[in-house]
Amino acid sequence: MLSLRVRDLLVASWVVSRESVARTLPPGLEPAEVDGEHLVSLVCLRYAGGRLGFLPAPRFSQLNVRVYVRWGDETAVYFLDARVTLPGMAATLVGAPFRTTRLRFRRGRADAPGLGVRIRYALEGETDPGELGGHELGLFQSAGLRGFRVRRGPCTWRRAVLTEPLRADPLLALGFDVGEPASLLYAEKASFEVEARPRRMTSTSSSGSSR
């Protein structure tokens, strides 16, 4: 397992149509509702280090675009895009679907200038993230469908509000018609335990596991 410390986790989500999600998916996956809606999310975060066995994990930032799907009998996160700063490219050695780009994240702002992402926000009170905070299975395409499991430690979520118009060009490029997000969630600190090497997902059983 890879243990990671996370800082400045921001999840911006938009309500979209089922059809717009479906056209982004490979065969075998179906769009899933999250708290009664189909969503696409743009997620920004910084990894403040961690460990893979006895080895230290590097610090890097990540931006991903995700939708929500059914795999077996569980809802999973499907990654449409995943970008990291240069130190994070080490994870490609164990199968992570990353590409490198410039990212600058800190509390109150998130920038990916090469991708056309710019978010400025202020924080409000604590909130319950609902189903957005509870998914454990991540899926992506890399020589077939691959997946990994995540265990999250406890964290405190807060509502965030935009302080200026948001720019989210990667969503437009994927064909999503988005304006202001339906929800903006922030956690100052979090922790993840992630399977170090994604596994190939070849079929599902009634329990939602691969075999």
VEXMARVO-636456 format. One record per atom (N, C-alpha, C): residue number from 0; x, y, z. Coordinates in pm, 1 decimal. Example, Ala and Ser with C-alpha at 12.3 -4.5 7.8 and 13.67 -1.06 7.14 Angstrom:
(r 0 (1319.0 -569.0 780.0))
(r 0 (1230.0 -450.0 780.0))
(r 0 (1320.0 -330.0 780.0))
(r 1 (1285.0 -225.0 708.0))
(r 1 (1367.0 -106.0 714.0))
(r 1 (1290.0 3.0 787.0))
***
This chain:
(r 0 (82.4 -119.9 0.0))
(r 0 (0.0 0.0 0.0))
(r 0 (86.1 125.2 0.0))
(r 1 (40.2 225.1 -70.8))
(r 1 (103.1 356.1 -74.8))
(r 1 (24.3 449.1 16.3))
(r 2 (89.9 503.8 118.1))
(r 2 (25.5 596.2 211.6))
(r 2 (63.6 738.0 173.7))
(r 3 (-37.0 827.0 164.4))
(r 3 (-14.4 963.0 118.3))
(r 3 (-82.1 1063.6 209.9))
(r 4 (-14.0 1174.3 234.4))
(r 4 (-72.5 1287.3 305.7))
(r 4 (-117.1 1390.8 203.6))
(r 5 (-239.2 1437.0 216.6))
(r 5 (-299.6 1526.4 118.4))
(r 5 (-325.5 1662.2 181.7))
(r 6 (-305.2 1766.5 103.9))
(r 6 (-332.9 1902.5 147.2))
(r 6 (-414.6 1974.5 39.5))
(r 7 (-498.1 2067.0 84.1))
(r 7 (-574.5 2154.4 -6.1))
(r 7 (-649.6 2075.5 -113.5))
(r 8 (-733.8 1983.7 -67.9))
(r 8 (-815.3 1901.4 -156.3))
(r 8 (-941.8 1979.3 -193.4))
(r 9 (-960.2 2005.7 -322.0))
(r 9 (-1074.5 2082.0 -372.9))
(r 9 (-1148.7 1997.6 -475.0))
(r 10 (-1279.8 1981.0 -454.5))
(r 10 (-1363.1 1902.5 -545.3))
(r 10 (-1474.7 1992.6 -597.1))
(r 11 (-1466.5 2028.4 -724.4))
(r 11 (-1570.0 2108.5 -790.6))
(r 11 (-1652.8 2016.0 -878.0))
(r 12 (-1785.5 2017.3 -859.5))
(r 12 (-1872.8 1923.3 -930.0))
(r 12 (-1985.9 1996.8 -999.8))
(r 13 (-2020.3 1945.9 -1117.7))
(r 13 (-2127.7 2001.2 -1199.2))
(r 13 (-2230.8 1892.7 -1227.5))
(r 14 (-2358.1 1930.1 -1226.5))
(r 14 (-2464.4 1839.9 -1268.5))
(r 14 (-2467.4 1837.2 -1420.8))
(r 15 (-2463.6 1717.8 -1477.4))
(r 15 (-2464.4 1700.6 -1622.3))
(r 15 (-2566.2 1592.7 -1658.2))
(r 16 (-2591.2 1574.1 -1785.4))
(r 16 (-2687.3 1472.9 -1828.5))
(r 16 (-2624.4 1333.9 -1826.7))
(r 17 (-2708.3 1234.8 -1814.2))
(r 17 (-2661.1 1096.9 -1820.6))
(r 17 (-2592.7 1070.0 -1954.6))
(r 18 (-2648.8 1125.4 -2062.6))
(r 18 (-2595.8 1102.4 -2196.3))
(r 18 (-2455.4 1159.6 -2211.9))
(r 19 (-2430.9 1276.1 -2150.4))
(r 19 (-2297.9 1336.5 -2163.5))
(r 19 (-2192.8 1255.2 -2090.0))
(r 20 (-2230.9 1189.3 -1980.3))
(r 20 (-2137.7 1099.3 -1911.8))
(r 20 (-2116.5 973.0 -1993.8))
(r 21 (-2224.8 917.2 -2045.2))
(r 21 (-2217.6 789.1 -2116.3))
(r 21 (-2123.0 796.0 -2235.5))
(r 22 (-2120.6 908.3 -2305.6))
(r 22 (-2036.4 914.1 -2425.5))
(r 22 (-1887.0 921.0 -2394.0))
(r 23 (-1851.3 942.9 -2267.7))
(r 23 (-1709.6 943.9 -2229.5))
(r 23 (-1660.4 807.7 -2182.3))
(r 24 (-1749.4 708.6 -2171.8))
(r 24 (-1714.8 582.6 -2105.7))
(r 24 (-1679.7 472.8 -2204.1))
(r 25 (-1590.1 382.0 -2165.2))
(r 25 (-1562.7 264.0 -2247.0))
(r 25 (-1675.3 161.4 -2230.0))
(r 26 (-1683.0 62.0 -2319.8))
(r 26 (-1783.3 -43.7 -2304.8))
(r 26 (-1771.0 -112.2 -2169.6))
(r 27 (-1885.6 -146.8 -2112.2))
(r 27 (-1887.3 -217.8 -1984.6))
(r 27 (-1913.9 -129.9 -1864.8))
(r 28 (-1908.2 2.3 -1881.9))
(r 28 (-1937.1 93.9 -1772.2))
(r 28 (-2064.2 172.0 -1803.5))
(r 29 (-2141.1 199.4 -1699.0))
(r 29 (-2264.1 276.6 -1711.5))
(r 29 (-2258.7 395.9 -1617.5))
(r 30 (-2316.1 509.8 -1657.7))
(r 30 (-2320.3 624.7 -1567.4))
(r 30 (-2394.6 591.5 -1438.3))
(r 31 (-2347.5 646.5 -1328.3))
(r 31 (-2410.9 627.1 -1197.9))
(r 31 (-2445.9 762.4 -1138.7))
(r 32 (-2554.7 765.6 -1063.9))
(r 32 (-2592.8 887.1 -993.2))
(r 32 (-2515.0 899.7 -862.3))
(r 33 (-2489.5 1022.6 -824.0))
(r 33 (-2428.5 1054.7 -694.8))
(r 33 (-2525.5 1147.4 -623.3))
(r 34 (-2581.3 1098.9 -513.9))
(r 34 (-2683.5 1174.9 -441.9))
(r 34 (-2794.1 1221.4 -535.9))
(r 35 (-2833.6 1131.7 -627.8))
(r 35 (-2948.4 1157.2 -714.2))
(r 35 (-2920.2 1233.1 -841.9))
(r 36 (-2792.4 1265.4 -871.3))
(r 36 (-2758.3 1342.7 -990.9))
(r 36 (-2639.6 1278.8 -1062.5))
(r 37 (-2633.3 1298.3 -1193.6))
(r 37 (-2511.8 1264.0 -1267.6))
(r 37 (-2417.4 1382.9 -1261.5))
(r 38 (-2291.0 1356.0 -1229.5))
(r 38 (-2194.3 1462.3 -1205.1))
(r 38 (-2066.5 1440.3 -1284.6))
(r 39 (-1998.4 1550.4 -1314.0))
(r 39 (-1858.1 1548.2 -1352.7))
(r 39 (-1785.4 1636.7 -1251.9))
(r 40 (-1667.5 1592.5 -1209.0))
(r 40 (-1592.5 1665.6 -1105.7))
(r 40 (-1451.7 1696.8 -1152.9))
(r 41 (-1406.5 1814.0 -1115.0))
(r 41 (-1268.2 1856.0 -1133.4))
(r 41 (-1205.4 1859.6 -994.4))
(r 42 (-1098.5 1783.7 -974.1))
(r 42 (-1040.1 1766.3 -841.0))
(r 42 (-895.3 1814.4 -842.5))
(r 43 (-862.3 1900.7 -747.2))
(r 43 (-727.3 1955.1 -732.1))
(r 43 (-676.5 1919.1 -592.9))
(r 44 (-549.9 1878.9 -582.4))
(r 44 (-494.4 1844.7 -452.4))
(r 44 (-342.8 1845.5 -457.3))
(r 45 (-284.0 1858.8 -338.5))
(r 45 (-139.0 1848.8 -322.8))
(r 45 (-106.8 1727.6 -235.8))
(r 46 (-9.2 1648.2 -278.2))
(r 46 (41.6 1539.9 -194.6))
(r 46 (163.2 1592.6 -118.6))
(r 47 (153.9 1588.8 13.1))
(r 47 (259.4 1644.2 97.9))
(r 47 (357.2 1537.2 142.8))
(r 48 (363.1 1426.0 69.9))
(r 48 (455.0 1318.2 103.3))
(r 48 (380.8 1195.1 150.7))
(r 49 (455.0 1095.6 189.2))
(r 49 (398.3 968.5 232.2))
(r 49 (503.3 860.0 220.5))
(r 50 (456.7 733.2 216.7))
(r 50 (551.6 623.1 210.7))
(r 50 (496.4 508.9 126.3))
(r 51 (588.0 444.1 54.3))
(r 51 (561.2 318.3 -13.2))
(r 51 (655.9 216.4 48.5))
(r 52 (603.6 139.7 145.1))
(r 52 (691.1 52.5 222.2))
(r 52 (790.4 136.1 301.5))
(r 53 (919.5 110.7 280.0))
(r 53 (1023.6 187.1 349.1))
(r 53 (1065.9 311.2 269.4))
(r 54 (1010.8 328.0 149.5))
(r 54 (1054.6 436.4 63.2))
(r 54 (967.1 558.8 81.1))
(r 55 (1026.1 678.8 82.8))
(r 55 (944.3 799.9 90.8))
(r 55 (877.9 829.1 -43.1))
(r 56 (755.6 881.7 -39.1))
(r 56 (685.2 924.3 -159.7))
(r 56 (714.6 1071.4 -184.9))
(r 57 (730.2 1113.3 -310.9))
(r 57 (761.7 1252.7 -339.0))
(r 57 (640.7 1343.2 -316.9))
(r 58 (667.7 1470.0 -304.8))
(r 58 (562.2 1569.5 -299.8))
(r 58 (527.9 1612.4 -442.5))
(r 59 (399.4 1619.6 -472.4))
(r 59 (358.0 1666.4 -604.0))
(r 59 (211.9 1708.5 -597.6))
(r 60 (167.0 1775.2 -702.6))
(r 60 (27.0 1817.8 -713.1))
(r 60 (-42.1 1739.2 -823.3))
(r 61 (-173.8 1726.0 -812.0))
(r 61 (-251.3 1648.1 -909.1))
(r 61 (-382.5 1718.9 -939.4))
(r 62 (-421.9 1713.3 -1064.9))
(r 62 (-554.9 1755.5 -1109.9))
(r 62 (-615.6 1639.8 -1185.5))
(r 63 (-739.9 1605.4 -1154.8))
(r 63 (-806.3 1502.8 -1233.4))
(r 63 (-949.5 1541.5 -1265.8))
(r 64 (-997.5 1486.4 -1375.7))
(r 64 (-1136.6 1501.1 -1419.0))
(r 64 (-1200.8 1364.1 -1405.9))
(r 65 (-1313.1 1358.8 -1337.0))
(r 65 (-1374.2 1229.4 -1309.0))
(r 65 (-1525.2 1233.3 -1328.2))
(r 66 (-1578.4 1117.7 -1365.7))
(r 66 (-1722.3 1095.4 -1364.9))
(r 66 (-1748.0 972.9 -1278.9))
(r 67 (-1873.9 937.1 -1261.8))
(r 67 (-1912.5 833.1 -1166.0))
(r 67 (-1989.7 724.5 -1239.5))
(r 68 (-1950.8 598.7 -1214.0))
(r 68 (-1998.5 486.2 -1293.9))
(r 68 (-2035.8 368.8 -1203.9))
(r 69 (-2102.7 272.2 -1264.3))
(r 69 (-2131.3 146.3 -1197.0))
(r 69 (-2032.6 40.9 -1242.4))
(r 70 (-1972.3 -26.1 -1142.9))
(r 70 (-1886.6 -142.4 -1167.5))
(r 70 (-1935.7 -250.7 -1074.5))
(r 71 (-1997.9 -356.0 -1130.8))
(r 71 (-2062.9 -455.2 -1045.7))
(r 71 (-2176.0 -389.7 -969.2))
(r 72 (-2172.2 -400.7 -836.2))
(r 72 (-2280.6 -344.2 -756.0))
(r 72 (-2234.7 -222.7 -676.5))
(r 73 (-2126.1 -158.2 -719.1))
(r 73 (-2080.5 -39.3 -647.7))
(r 73 (-2059.0 77.0 -743.9))
(r 74 (-2066.0 195.9 -688.3))
(r 74 (-2034.7 315.3 -764.5))
(r 74 (-1885.0 340.5 -757.4))
(r 75 (-1824.8 369.5 -872.5))
(r 75 (-1681.0 392.4 -881.0))
(r 75 (-1654.8 527.9 -945.6))
(r 76 (-1534.6 576.5 -927.1))
(r 76 (-1486.2 696.3 -993.2))
(r 76 (-1413.7 653.1 -1120.6))
(r 77 (-1448.1 714.6 -1234.5))
(r 77 (-1378.4 687.2 -1359.2))
(r 77 (-1301.4 812.3 -1399.5))
(r 78 (-1169.7 798.2 -1417.8))
(r 78 (-1082.1 911.3 -1447.2))
(r 78 (-1076.3 935.8 -1598.0))
(r 79 (-1124.1 1051.5 -1639.6))
(r 79 (-1114.8 1091.4 -1779.5))
(r 79 (-979.8 1155.7 -1810.8))
(r 80 (-918.0 1217.0 -1712.2))
(r 80 (-787.9 1280.6 -1729.3))
(r 80 (-722.4 1290.9 -1592.5))
(r 81 (-590.0 1280.9 -1589.0))
(r 81 (-515.3 1291.8 -1463.1))
(r 81 (-381.0 1355.6 -1493.4))
(r 82 (-356.4 1474.5 -1436.2))
(r 82 (-233.5 1549.6 -1459.4))
(r 82 (-160.8 1570.4 -1327.7))
(r 83 (-28.7 1567.1 -1334.9))
(r 83 (52.6 1585.2 -1214.7))
(r 83 (171.5 1674.2 -1246.1))
(r 84 (230.6 1730.8 -1141.3))
(r 84 (359.4 1796.2 -1156.4))
(r 84 (467.6 1690.2 -1170.9))
(r 85 (584.4 1732.5 -1214.8))
(r 85 (687.7 1637.9 -1258.7))
(r 85 (721.0 1528.4 -1157.4))
(r 86 (736.5 1556.5 -1026.6))
(r 86 (770.1 1446.8 -935.1))
(r 86 (665.7 1334.9 -933.5))
(r 87 (540.7 1366.7 -963.3))
(r 87 (436.4 1265.4 -963.0))
(r 87 (445.8 1165.9 -1076.3))
(r 88 (527.9 1194.7 -1178.1))
(r 88 (541.4 1102.1 -1290.1))
(r 88 (607.8 971.5 -1249.1))
(r 89 (669.8 968.4 -1131.3))
(r 89 (726.1 842.2 -1082.5))
(r 89 (618.7 735.6 -1068.4))
(r 90 (493.6 778.3 -1044.9))
(r 90 (385.0 681.1 -1028.1))
(r 90 (350.7 608.5 -1157.1))
(r 91 (392.8 660.6 -1272.1))
(r 91 (366.9 588.9 -1397.6))
(r 91 (443.4 457.1 -1403.1))
(r 92 (548.6 443.7 -1323.2))
(r 92 (625.2 320.0 -1321.7))
(r 92 (543.9 203.1 -1267.1))
(r 93 (439.3 233.2 -1187.2))
(r 93 (353.0 127.2 -1135.6))
(r 93 (213.8 134.1 -1198.2))
(r 94 (202.1 204.7 -1312.4))
(r 94 (78.7 198.4 -1389.2))
(r 94 (-17.2 313.5 -1375.7))
(r 95 (18.3 419.1 -1303.2))
(r 95 (-72.5 533.3 -1289.9))
(r 95 (-87.1 603.8 -1424.8))
(r 96 (-208.5 653.1 -1457.0))
(r 96 (-235.1 709.3 -1591.0))
(r 96 (-204.2 858.5 -1598.5))
(r 97 (-89.7 902.0 -1550.5))
(r 97 (-61.8 1044.0 -1535.3))
(r 97 (6.9 1102.5 -1658.4))
(r 98 (-19.3 1231.9 -1679.7))
(r 98 (59.0 1315.7 -1770.7))
(r 98 (100.1 1440.0 -1693.8))
(r 99 (212.2 1495.9 -1735.0))
(r 99 (266.2 1606.6 -1657.3))
(r 99 (217.6 1741.3 -1709.7))
(r 100 (202.1 1836.3 -1619.3))
(r 100 (166.1 1973.1 -1654.3))
(r 100 (200.5 2064.3 -1536.6))
(r 101 (191.0 2195.0 -1557.1))
(r 101 (214.3 2290.1 -1449.0))
(r 101 (87.4 2304.7 -1365.2))
(r 102 (101.9 2291.1 -1234.9))
(r 102 (-10.2 2304.7 -1141.7))
(r 102 (35.4 2389.8 -1023.9))
(r 103 (-52.3 2481.9 -981.4))
(r 103 (-22.4 2564.0 -864.3))
(r 103 (-148.5 2568.7 -777.7))
(r 104 (-142.8 2496.1 -666.9))
(r 104 (-257.6 2485.8 -577.3))
(r 104 (-220.0 2534.8 -438.1))
(r 105 (-308.5 2607.6 -377.7))
(r 105 (-299.6 2641.3 -236.8))
(r 105 (-438.0 2685.1 -191.4))
(r 106 (-453.9 2699.2 -62.5))
(r 106 (-583.7 2737.1 -9.5))
(r 106 (-633.4 2866.1 -76.1))
(r 107 (-753.1 2859.5 -132.9))
(r 107 (-815.8 2974.9 -195.3))
(r 107 (-795.8 2987.0 -343.9))
(r 108 (-706.9 2904.4 -401.4))
(r 108 (-684.1 2916.7 -545.5))
(r 108 (-628.3 2786.7 -602.3))
(r 109 (-663.0 2762.0 -728.4))
(r 109 (-611.9 2646.4 -800.9))
(r 109 (-589.4 2689.2 -944.8))
(r 110 (-468.4 2667.5 -996.4))
(r 110 (-432.2 2710.1 -1130.9))
(r 110 (-362.8 2597.0 -1205.5))
(r 111 (-406.7 2574.4 -1328.4))
(r 111 (-335.8 2490.2 -1424.3))
(r 111 (-330.8 2570.4 -1553.4))
(r 112 (-235.3 2663.0 -1564.8))
(r 112 (-238.5 2758.8 -1674.8))
(r 112 (-230.2 2696.3 -1813.2))
(r 113 (-158.9 2586.4 -1826.7))
(r 113 (-149.3 2522.4 -1956.9))
(r 113 (-275.0 2450.9 -2000.1))
(r 114 (-361.0 2419.0 -1904.2))
(r 114 (-485.5 2347.2 -1933.4))
(r 114 (-607.4 2438.9 -1939.2))
(r 115 (-592.3 2561.6 -1890.7))
(r 115 (-707.4 2650.6 -1886.5))
(r 115 (-794.2 2626.8 -1764.9))
(r 116 (-731.7 2608.2 -1648.5))
(r 116 (-804.5 2592.7 -1522.2))
(r 116 (-764.3 2707.2 -1429.6))
(r 117 (-865.0 2775.9 -1377.4))
(r 117 (-840.5 2884.7 -1282.5))
(r 117 (-959.9 2890.8 -1188.3))
(r 118 (-935.5 2868.7 -1059.4))
(r 118 (-1041.7 2869.8 -958.7))
(r 118 (-997.1 2957.3 -842.7))
(r 119 (-1080.2 3052.0 -806.8))
(r 119 (-1058.8 3135.4 -689.6))
(r 119 (-1180.2 3116.7 -598.3))
(r 120 (-1154.7 3088.8 -471.0))
(r 120 (-1264.8 3054.7 -382.9))
(r 120 (-1237.1 3100.7 -240.3))
(r 121 (-1346.3 3114.9 -165.4))
(r 121 (-1340.7 3143.6 -22.1))
(r 121 (-1412.1 3031.9 51.4))
(r 122 (-1374.0 3010.7 175.9))
(r 122 (-1426.5 2899.3 253.5))
(r 122 (-1538.3 2943.8 346.5))
(r 123 (-1636.8 2854.3 361.1))
(r 123 (-1745.8 2875.2 454.9))
(r 123 (-1741.7 2764.6 559.7))
(r 124 (-1858.5 2726.8 613.6))
(r 124 (-1862.1 2634.4 725.0))
(r 124 (-1844.0 2489.1 686.1))
(r 125 (-1836.9 2403.9 787.9))
(r 125 (-1823.7 2260.3 766.6))
(r 125 (-1949.0 2204.3 700.8))
(r 126 (-1930.1 2094.1 627.2))
(r 126 (-2041.4 2033.9 555.5))
(r 126 (-2020.5 1883.6 543.8))
(r 127 (-2127.8 1813.2 512.5))
(r 127 (-2123.4 1670.4 483.5))
(r 127 (-2106.2 1654.0 332.3))
(r 128 (-2000.0 1587.7 285.4))
(r 128 (-1980.0 1574.6 141.2))
(r 128 (-2074.6 1477.1 73.3))
(r 129 (-2151.9 1400.5 151.7))
(r 129 (-2241.4 1301.1 93.7))
(r 129 (-2162.9 1192.1 22.9))
(r 130 (-2220.0 1139.8 -85.5))
(r 130 (-2155.4 1029.2 -156.4))
(r 130 (-2024.9 1070.8 -223.1))
(r 131 (-2006.6 1200.3 -249.5))
(r 131 (-1881.6 1244.8 -310.9))
(r 131 (-1760.3 1212.6 -224.6))
(r 132 (-1777.8 1201.0 -95.7))
(r 132 (-1665.6 1173.9 -7.3))
(r 132 (-1644.5 1027.5 23.6))
(r 133 (-1719.4 937.4 -42.4))
(r 133 (-1715.6 799.3 2.1))
(r 133 (-1673.1 693.5 -97.2))
(r 134 (-1637.8 729.0 -220.4))
(r 134 (-1603.8 626.3 -318.6))
(r 134 (-1465.3 568.4 -293.0))
(r 135 (-1454.2 436.8 -308.3))
(r 135 (-1328.4 368.1 -277.8))
(r 135 (-1262.0 306.6 -400.0))
(r 136 (-1334.7 291.6 -510.6))
(r 136 (-1281.0 226.9 -630.1))
(r 136 (-1258.5 331.5 -738.8))
(r 137 (-1134.7 336.6 -791.2))
(r 137 (-1102.2 422.8 -903.6))
(r 137 (-1072.3 340.7 -1027.1))
(r 138 (-1119.1 386.4 -1143.4))
(r 138 (-1102.5 314.4 -1268.8))
(r 138 (-1046.4 408.5 -1374.9))
(r 139 (-968.6 352.1 -1467.6))
(r 139 (-919.0 430.0 -1580.2))
(r 139 (-882.5 334.7 -1694.0))
(r 140 (-865.4 390.6 -1814.1))
(r 140 (-827.9 311.6 -1930.3))
(r 140 (-677.3 317.4 -1951.0))
(r 141 (-613.3 200.8 -1956.2))
(r 141 (-472.0 189.2 -1990.4))
(r 141 (-447.7 45.6 -2034.4))
(r 142 (-447.9 23.8 -2165.8))
(r 142 (-440.4 -112.0 -2220.4))
(r 142 (-550.4 -198.3 -2159.8))
(r 143 (-672.2 -145.9 -2164.2))
(r 143 (-785.6 -208.3 -2099.3))
(r 143 (-823.7 -133.1 -1973.9))
(r 144 (-929.6 -176.7 -1911.3))
(r 144 (-977.0 -110.7 -1790.4))
(r 144 (-894.2 -156.7 -1670.7))
(r 145 (-845.1 -59.9 -1594.2))
(r 145 (-766.9 -89.5 -1474.6))
(r 145 (-827.8 -17.1 -1354.9))
(r 146 (-800.0 -70.0 -1236.4))
(r 146 (-860.9 -12.4 -1118.0))
(r 146 (-770.3 -21.0 -997.1))
(r 147 (-803.2 59.4 -896.8))
(r 147 (-729.3 59.4 -771.0))
(r 147 (-826.1 95.2 -659.1))
(r 148 (-790.5 55.6 -538.8))
(r 148 (-871.2 83.3 -420.3))
(r 148 (-805.9 193.0 -336.8))
(r 149 (-889.8 277.2 -279.1))
(r 149 (-844.0 386.1 -193.2))
(r 149 (-914.5 374.9 -59.2))
(r 150 (-837.6 387.6 48.0))
(r 150 (-895.5 403.5 182.2))
(r 150 (-861.1 542.2 232.1))
(r 151 (-962.6 618.5 268.5))
(r 151 (-941.6 755.7 312.9))
(r 151 (-948.5 764.2 463.8))
(r 152 (-859.3 840.1 519.9))
(r 152 (-868.4 869.4 661.3))
(r 152 (-972.3 977.2 685.7))
(r 153 (-1009.4 1000.9 810.9))
(r 153 (-1108.7 1104.6 840.8))
(r 153 (-1056.3 1243.0 803.4))
(r 154 (-1146.5 1328.0 757.3))
(r 154 (-1108.7 1466.3 728.3))
(r 154 (-1231.0 1555.3 748.4))
(r 155 (-1207.0 1683.3 759.4))
(r 155 (-1313.3 1781.2 778.2))
(r 155 (-1338.2 1853.4 646.7))
(r 156 (-1460.0 1844.1 596.3))
(r 156 (-1498.0 1909.1 471.2))
(r 156 (-1563.5 2043.3 500.5))
(r 157 (-1534.9 2140.2 413.9))
(r 157 (-1597.6 2270.8 422.6))
(r 157 (-1656.6 2309.9 287.2))
(r 158 (-1763.2 2387.7 292.0))
(r 158 (-1817.7 2445.1 169.2))
(r 158 (-1723.9 2554.6 120.1))
(r 159 (-1714.4 2569.9 -10.1))
(r 159 (-1640.0 2679.9 -69.7))
(r 159 (-1730.2 2751.8 -169.0))
(r 160 (-1704.0 2879.6 -189.0))
(r 160 (-1779.8 2960.0 -285.4))
(r 160 (-1680.8 3032.6 -375.8))
(r 161 (-1718.6 3049.2 -502.1))
(r 161 (-1633.2 3119.0 -596.6))
(r 161 (-1625.0 3267.0 -561.8))
(r 162 (-1507.5 3324.3 -577.8))
(r 162 (-1490.7 3467.9 -558.5))
(r 162 (-1473.6 3541.4 -691.4))
(r 163 (-1460.5 3466.1 -799.2))
(r 163 (-1458.1 3523.5 -933.8))
(r 163 (-1495.3 3412.4 -1030.9))
(r 164 (-1531.7 3447.3 -1155.6))
(r 164 (-1571.2 3342.5 -1250.2))
(r 164 (-1464.2 3236.0 -1267.4))
(r 165 (-1508.3 3113.6 -1273.9))
(r 165 (-1419.7 2996.9 -1283.4))
(r 165 (-1390.3 2965.3 -1429.7))
(r 166 (-1272.1 2911.5 -1452.8))
(r 166 (-1235.4 2860.5 -1585.1))
(r 166 (-1204.8 2712.0 -1573.5))
(r 167 (-1268.6 2630.6 -1655.7))
(r 167 (-1250.1 2485.5 -1650.1))
(r 167 (-1251.0 2428.9 -1791.8))
(r 168 (-1152.5 2468.0 -1872.6))
(r 168 (-1147.5 2427.7 -2013.2))
(r 168 (-1142.6 2276.6 -2034.7))
(r 169 (-1078.4 2194.4 -1947.1))
(r 169 (-1078.6 2050.3 -1973.0))
(r 169 (-1218.3 1989.9 -1979.9))
(r 170 (-1312.8 2044.2 -1905.7))
(r 170 (-1449.6 1992.2 -1912.0))
(r 170 (-1514.7 2027.2 -2044.5))
(r 171 (-1491.0 2148.0 -2093.1))
(r 171 (-1544.6 2188.0 -2222.8))
(r 171 (-1486.0 2102.0 -2334.0))
(r 172 (-1356.5 2072.2 -2324.7))
(r 172 (-1291.4 1990.1 -2426.4))
(r 172 (-1348.3 1849.4 -2431.5))
(r 173 (-1399.9 1801.4 -2318.8))
(r 173 (-1460.8 1667.6 -2312.5))
(r 173 (-1608.5 1670.3 -2350.2))
(r 174 (-1661.9 1787.6 -2386.1))
(r 174 (-1799.1 1797.3 -2432.9))
(r 174 (-1902.4 1827.1 -2327.3))
(r 175 (-1858.4 1862.8 -2205.7))
(r 175 (-1953.7 1895.7 -2099.9))
(r 175 (-1988.9 2043.8 -2106.3))
(r 176 (-2115.7 2073.3 -2098.2))
(r 176 (-2165.1 2210.3 -2097.7))
(r 176 (-2178.0 2253.3 -1952.6))
(r 177 (-2080.8 2329.8 -1903.3))
(r 177 (-2076.3 2362.6 -1761.4))
(r 177 (-2072.2 2513.8 -1740.8))
(r 178 (-2131.3 2556.6 -1631.9))
(r 178 (-2124.0 2694.8 -1588.8))
(r 178 (-2067.2 2699.2 -1448.6))
(r 179 (-2142.0 2756.0 -1355.6))
(r 179 (-2097.7 2757.3 -1216.5))
(r 179 (-2120.6 2618.7 -1155.7))
(r 180 (-2025.5 2567.3 -1076.4))
(r 180 (-2042.3 2432.6 -1021.3))
(r 180 (-2159.2 2423.2 -925.0))
(r 181 (-2219.4 2304.6 -921.5))
(r 181 (-2328.9 2279.7 -827.9))
(r 181 (-2277.4 2267.0 -685.6))
(r 182 (-2155.0 2221.5 -668.2))
(r 182 (-2096.1 2212.0 -534.7))
(r 182 (-1946.6 2232.7 -544.5))
(r 183 (-1890.3 2290.7 -437.3))
(r 183 (-1748.0 2315.2 -426.5))
(r 183 (-1709.4 2277.7 -284.0))
(r 184 (-1630.6 2169.5 -270.5))
(r 184 (-1594.7 2113.9 -140.8))
(r 184 (-1444.6 2124.5 -120.1))
(r 185 (-1405.0 2150.8 3.8))
(r 185 (-1262.9 2169.0 35.7))
(r 185 (-1229.6 2097.4 166.1))
(r 186 (-1113.9 2031.8 166.4))
(r 186 (-1057.2 1974.6 289.5))
(r 186 (-912.8 2018.6 299.6))
(r 187 (-877.4 2080.0 411.3))
(r 187 (-740.1 2128.9 428.8))
(r 187 (-641.4 2014.2 436.3))
(r 188 (-678.3 1906.3 506.7))
(r 188 (-590.4 1792.0 523.8))
(r 188 (-670.6 1663.4 506.3))
(r 189 (-605.6 1563.6 447.9))
(r 189 (-665.4 1431.3 434.2))
(r 189 (-551.3 1330.8 423.5))
(r 190 (-585.2 1203.3 426.0))
(r 190 (-485.8 1098.7 406.4))
(r 190 (-548.8 985.9 326.4))
(r 191 (-468.3 926.7 238.1))
(r 191 (-513.9 816.6 153.6))
(r 191 (-420.1 697.7 170.3))
(r 192 (-476.3 578.2 160.8))
(r 192 (-398.4 457.2 137.8))
(r 192 (-444.8 399.7 5.4))
(r 193 (-350.8 380.9 -86.4))
(r 193 (-382.5 344.8 -223.8))
(r 193 (-307.8 218.3 -260.8))
(r 194 (-372.0 129.9 -336.5))
(r 194 (-301.7 15.0 -391.5))
(r 194 (-189.5 65.8 -480.9))
(r 195 (-69.8 18.9 -456.5))
(r 195 (46.5 73.0 -527.3))
(r 195 (41.9 42.3 -676.5))
(r 196 (-10.4 -71.1 -716.5))
(r 196 (-12.7 -107.6 -858.5))
(r 196 (-157.2 -135.8 -901.5))
(r 197 (-213.1 -56.8 -994.1))
(r 197 (-349.5 -84.2 -1041.5))
(r 197 (-358.3 -222.6 -1104.2))
(r 198 (-474.7 -283.8 -1093.6))
(r 198 (-493.9 -416.3 -1149.4))
(r 198 (-591.5 -410.9 -1266.5))
(r 199 (-578.5 -504.0 -1355.9))
(r 199 (-666.6 -510.4 -1471.6))
(r 199 (-803.9 -559.2 -1427.7))
(r 200 (-907.9 -490.7 -1473.0))
(r 200 (-1045.3 -525.0 -1437.7))
(r 200 (-1106.5 -595.8 -1557.9))
(r 201 (-1125.5 -725.3 -1545.9))
(r 201 (-1167.2 -804.2 -1661.4))
(r 201 (-1313.6 -842.9 -1659.1))
(r 202 (-1373.5 -852.4 -1540.2))
(r 202 (-1514.0 -889.5 -1530.6))
(r 202 (-1562.4 -851.9 -1392.9))
(r 203 (-1692.1 -861.1 -1372.4))
(r 203 (-1747.9 -832.1 -1240.9))
(r 203 (-1830.7 -949.0 -1192.4))
(r 204 (-1833.1 -962.2 -1060.4))
(r 204 (-1919.8 -1060.2 -997.5))
(r 204 (-2032.6 -985.5 -930.6))
(r 205 (-2123.3 -1057.1 -866.9))
(r 205 (-2235.3 -992.0 -799.9))
(r 205 (-2190.6 -904.8 -685.2))
(r 206 (-2071.0 -928.4 -634.1))
(r 206 (-2020.0 -846.9 -524.7))
(r 206 (-1941.4 -727.0 -573.2))
(r 207 (-1925.0 -713.9 -706.8))
(r 207 (-1854.4 -599.4 -761.5))
(r 207 (-1703.7 -614.4 -765.7))
(r 208 (-1650.5 -732.8 -734.9))
(r 208 (-1505.5 -752.1 -738.6))
(r 208 (-1463.9 -804.1 -874.4))
(r 209 (-1333.8 -794.2 -904.9))
(r 209 (-1285.2 -849.2 -1031.0))
(r 209 (-1239.2 -991.9 -1007.9))
(r 210 (-1237.4 -1067.9 -1115.2))
(r 210 (-1191.7 -1205.9 -1104.7))
(r 210 (-1110.4 -1243.9 -1227.1))
***
